[in-house]
Amino acid sequence: MTEKQAIYYELLALKCSQGRKDAQEELVRTWERRLFYYIHRLVDDEQDAWQVLQETWVKVLRGIAGLEEPRRLPAWLYGIARNTAFSHLRARYAEQALMERQADLPEAKALDEGLEFENAEQVHYGLGRLTVQHRDVLTLYFLQDLSLEEIAQVQGVPVGTVKSRLYYAKRALRAALDGQE
């Protein structure tokens, strides 16, 4: 992120924290695509991803006045999106586990049936084959262009953990792509 972008995001966050509707609309316009793309990498179903995005915006707009460091707006936004997506996934997995118990289906079969890949692009296919944790760190690093420090803030872990996660996620992606060919 350039210094100019950092200043722009800081001013935007400050205006939003004052409750200015024009700034909130600009925030949504500026970040909606990026946040949706990130969320959709975590939540496979497009309709669910839109729902998670809406929940994210509600949390963002309610909580932006409490943002202590406006310069951290990008990391703060991705952190909220990540937490909202993981909450959604936990609820989905709990719901799926309950349905499996009720239907007496083997767990592995139900998980395999839930896999769908809408995007034919090789990298997106590979990302879809990874665990949520691997998709998360790779998406933040490569596709959202965050620094290691910002990813650490989003994930709430030390930078060394981010480096480790990136290393293993890259290996997993390479293996998924090699398996595709």
SVG drawing of the C-alpha trace seen along z (x, -y; Angstrom):
<svg xmlns="http://www.w3.org/2000/svg" viewBox="-32 -13 41 57">
<polyline fill="none" stroke="black" stroke-width="0.4" points="0.0,0.0 1.4,-3.4 1.6,-6.3 -1.1,-8.1 -3.5,-5.1 -2.8,-4.9 -3.7,-8.6 -6.8,-8.2 -7.9,-5.2 -7.2,-7.0 -9.3,-10.1 -12.1,-7.8 -12.1,-6.0 -12.2,-9.3 -15.1,-10.6 -17.0,-7.4 -16.4,-7.4 -18.1,-10.8 -21.2,-9.2 -21.0,-10.9 -23.2,-9.0 -21.2,-10.1 -18.1,-8.6 -19.8,-5.4 -21.1,-5.0 -17.6,-5.7 -16.2,-3.1 -18.6,-0.5 -17.9,-1.4 -14.2,-1.3 -14.0,2.0 -17.1,4.0 -15.4,5.9 -12.2,6.6 -14.0,7.8 -16.4,9.9 -13.6,11.5 -11.8,12.3 -14.9,13.7 -15.8,15.7 -12.3,17.4 -13.3,18.5 -17.0,19.3 -17.4,21.3 -21.1,20.6 -21.7,17.3 -25.0,16.6 -23.5,17.4 -20.6,15.1 -23.0,12.2 -24.7,12.9 -21.4,12.8 -20.5,9.6 -23.7,8.0 -23.1,9.1 -19.6,7.7 -20.8,4.3 -23.3,4.2 -20.4,4.9 -18.1,2.4 -20.6,-0.4 -21.6,0.2 -18.0,0.4 -16.0,-2.1 -16.4,-4.8 -14.4,-2.6 -11.5,-2.1 -8.6,-3.3 -6.1,-3.4 -7.8,-4.7 -4.6,-4.0 -5.2,-0.3 -8.5,-0.4 -7.6,2.3 -6.4,4.8 -9.4,4.0 -11.9,4.5 -10.3,7.8 -10.3,8.9 -14.0,8.3 -14.6,10.1 -12.5,13.0 -14.2,13.4 -17.6,13.1 -16.8,15.7 -15.3,18.1 -18.4,17.7 -20.6,18.5 -18.4,21.6 -18.6,22.8 -22.4,22.5 -22.5,24.3 -20.3,27.1 -22.3,27.5 -25.5,27.6 -24.0,30.1 -22.8,32.3 -26.3,32.3 -27.8,33.2 -25.3,36.0 -26.1,37.5 -29.8,37.3 -29.4,38.8 -26.8,41.3 -24.5,40.4 -20.7,41.0 -19.0,37.7 -16.4,37.9 -19.1,38.6 -21.1,35.5 -18.0,33.3 -17.0,34.6 -20.5,33.9 -20.4,30.3 -17.4,29.5 -18.1,27.4 -15.8,25.3 -17.5,22.6 -14.4,20.9 -12.4,22.7 -9.2,20.7 -6.4,22.8 -5.4,20.8 -9.0,20.4 -9.5,24.1 -6.4,24.7 -7.5,22.3 -10.8,24.1 -9.0,27.4 -7.2,26.0 -8.2,25.7 -9.9,22.5 -6.7,21.5 -4.5,22.0 -7.0,20.1 -7.2,17.3 -3.5,16.6 -2.8,17.0 -5.7,14.7 -4.6,12.0 -1.0,12.2 -1.3,12.6 -4.8,11.4 -5.4,8.6 -1.7,7.4 -1.4,7.1 2.0,7.1 3.0,9.9 2.4,7.5 -1.1,6.6 -1.9,10.3 -0.7,10.9 -3.0,8.2 -6.0,9.6 -5.4,13.1 -4.3,12.1 -1.1,14.1 2.7,13.2 4.4,12.5 6.4,15.7 3.2,17.7 2.1,15.9 5.4,16.8 4.9,20.4 1.3,20.5 2.3,19.0 5.0,21.6 2.7,24.5 -0.2,22.9 2.1,22.4 3.1,26.0 -0.5,27.1 -1.5,25.0 1.3,26.3 0.3,29.9 -3.4,29.1 -2.4,27.6 0.0,30.5 -2.8,32.9 -5.1,31.1 -2.8,31.6"/>
</svg>
